[in-house]
Structures are given as C-alpha cells and as structure tokens.
Amino acid sequence: MSGQVHEAVSSVWARIEKWYADHEVPHFLLPPATPEDIAAVEAELDVTLPEAVRLSLLRHNGSKGGGWPAGSLLSCTEMVEETSVWRDLLADGSFDDVADFNSGDDGDRSLKPGWWNTGWISLDADGGGNGAVLDLSPGPDGTVGQIVDMDHEAGPSGPAAPDFVGYLDDRLEELEDCTVIDGEYVEAE
C-alpha cells in the first residue's frame, strides 16, 4: 500500500476520532473490519475497492446508526446490502424511465448517464434512500473513485468529492460544524 494514501487516511481518521472523543461519543465508530470482511465485499460486489477505502475499513467498519453526519457510515455487510438493493432495482428495470438522467446535456460528463450504475458502491446511508456512493465506473470526464451523492428523489449528482479521502475530509468539516446533545448531532450555532 502506498505510503501517501496510508498517511492521508490515517491523518483524517485521527482528526475524526479526536472529534468523537472530544464529544464523548467514540463508541459511535465501530471496530475495524478484517481483511476477510473486505475481501467478501469485493467478491460479492465483483469490485476492487480503492486502497483508501480498504484502509478506512481496517480502521473502522462503519458507524452505529445515526453515528455519522450522513446517518451511518456503512459496514462491509451494509455496503453489500445497500449496493445490492440499488443494483436489484437497476436490474429489474425500475430506472428504465430515467436512463438518460445525467446524460451530460449540461456539458458535465463526470457521471455515466442513468439513475444508478453497477460500478457504484454505497458508502453511507441516511435510512431514507440517500447516501454517498463510490464511483468505480465514471463517465468520460470523471475519475475512478470519485464520490457521488445519491438522492432517491432527485437522483445522482456530483462528483461531490474527488476521492475517498476527500469524502472523509468533507465529513470531518460537517462534524466540526456540529455538536452532540443527548446522542444526537446538532448543528452548532
């Protein structure tokens, strides 16, 4: 694994963990995944996860429900479950009427057209069908590993971050604008 990616992931996670510790909720973050857990995700979804995602999972295998700014940071099992739901909807034709969504009409071809892409892997979820996804199959102007926001009503948008480390940095910024009161995130005044 490259030292630069390892350092970037370690650095941002150290700051995230400090925020959780400072707010007395380190228990919101789950223990590490095992290499076997990560291999199971890759096998089940037929993907190779970027190094930064694997390193992150080896540090924390997600969060408790409601323990992440976007709702929940998904564990290995939850990544497979959430991604599989979207893939099943794509396969059964549920998104056929929005196949041209994000078709690049506005000149941005970072994402492939459509409501969902089989190269997308769910990263977090709010419990209402929305969340960040890892794009392993971008459009011609995108980059492998970019992060896409998926809203079940408005559709995909982005890229929201250039890569997984950027995603973690964005969540840290959200955390820094929040506090925890009675176990709930509250935006700071």
N, C-alpha and C positions, 0 to 999 in steps of 0.2 A: 504494500500500500504506500502511496506517495506521502512523503513527509509533509508536504504543503497542505494536502487535503486533511490529513490527520490533525495537523496543528489548527487549521481553521475550524474543524468540527469541535475539537477539544476546547478551543478558546470560547466559542459561542456557547457551548454547553456549560462551561464553567460559570459564565455570566448568568445564564438561565437558572442554573442550580442555585446560585447565590441569591437571585431574586426570590426563588421559592423558599430558601432557608430564611432570608430576611423577613418574609411574610409568614413564617412558621407553618408552611404547608409543603415541606419537601416530600411528604407522603403522597402528594398528588402524582408524582412521577413514579412509574413502575420500574422494577429491577430490569437488568439487562436481558436481552434475548440471547439465546445460544446460537452458535454458528449453524446448528441443525435447524433451528427455527427459521433462520434467514434462508437457508438452502431450501426449506419446504416452501416458502413464499415464492422463490424463484422458480422452483419446479412446478408448483400448482398454477402459477400465472404465466409460465413459459417466458420469463424475462431474466435479464441480468440487472440487478439493482446497481445504481452508481455507488462508488466507494463511499461517498459521504453518507448515503442512506444506510449502508451496512454498518459503518462506524457509529452512526447515531443509534441504531437499533442495539448495537453491542453495549451502548451506554444506558439507554432507557428503551424498553419495549413498550413504548406508548405512555399514556397517562390514564389516570382514573377518569371516569365520565365526568365532564364538567371541569376537569383539571387542566385545561389548556385553553388559551384565548379563543380558539375557534370551536370549543366544545370538548373534543377529545382528540389527542394525538393517538393515532391508531397503532395497536399492537400488530405483530406479524399476523396473527389469526384474523384480527379485524380488517387488516389491509386486504387479505384474501376474500373475506366475506363481502366487504363493501364493494370492492372492484368486481367481484363475481355478479353481484346484483346488477350493476351497470352493464356489464358485458351480456348478461342474460336478456336485459331489456333491448340492447342493441341487436342481439341475435334474433329475437322474436319479432322484430320489425316495429317495435314501439317508437322508434325515432325516424322511421322512413319519411314522415312528412316534414322533417326538419333536416334532411340530409344535406341541404345546401347552406345550412347555418354556418356562419364564419367562412364563407366562400371566398373571402378576400376582395369583396366588392369595394371595400374602403382602401384597398391597396396594401393592407396588412395580411401577409400570408404566413404568419408565425405558427398558426394552428392549421391542421388539416380541416377541411370542411366537415360538418356534422355536429351532432349533439353530444356524441361520445365517441371515443377512439379506443380500439383494443390495445393500443400502446400506452394507455393512461392507467396509473396506479394510484388508488386513493391513499392520501396521507393523513388527513384529519376529517372529522365529520362533526356537524352540529346537531345531529339527531333528526334533522328535518329535510335531509336530502341534499345538503350543501356541504362543500368542503374543498380543500386544496388537493390537486392531483399532480403527480409527477408525470411529465410528458416524455415518454421514451420513443415516440414516433411523431416528431413535429412536422409542421408544414415546411415548405422550401426556404422560408426566411427565419425559421425558428432554430433552436438548438436542443439537442438531446439533453434531457434532464431539466429543462425549464419547468416552471411551476405554473399551473393553470388554475384559476378559480372556477369552480363548477357550482352553478346555482340551478336547482332543479326547475325553477320557473323561468329564469332569464337566459339560461344556457351557459356555455363556457365562455370565459374571457381571459385575456392575458396575452402574453405571459405576465404573471404577477411578480415573479422573481426569476432571475436568470438561471438559478440552480438551487439545490437543496440548502446549501449554506446561506444563500440569500433568503430563502424561506425562513430558516431559523433566526436569522438577523431580524427579519420583519416581525416574527412572533415575539422576540425579545423587546422590540420597540413597543409592541402592543402591551406587553407585560409592564413595561416601565411607565405606561400611562394608566395603570390600574393599581388597585389595592385589593385585599381580600377582607371581606367582612362576613362573619358567620359562614365561612366556607364558600362564599360566592364572590366572583370577580365583580368589582365595581370600578368604573372609570373614575380616576382621581380628578378632583376639581382643580 
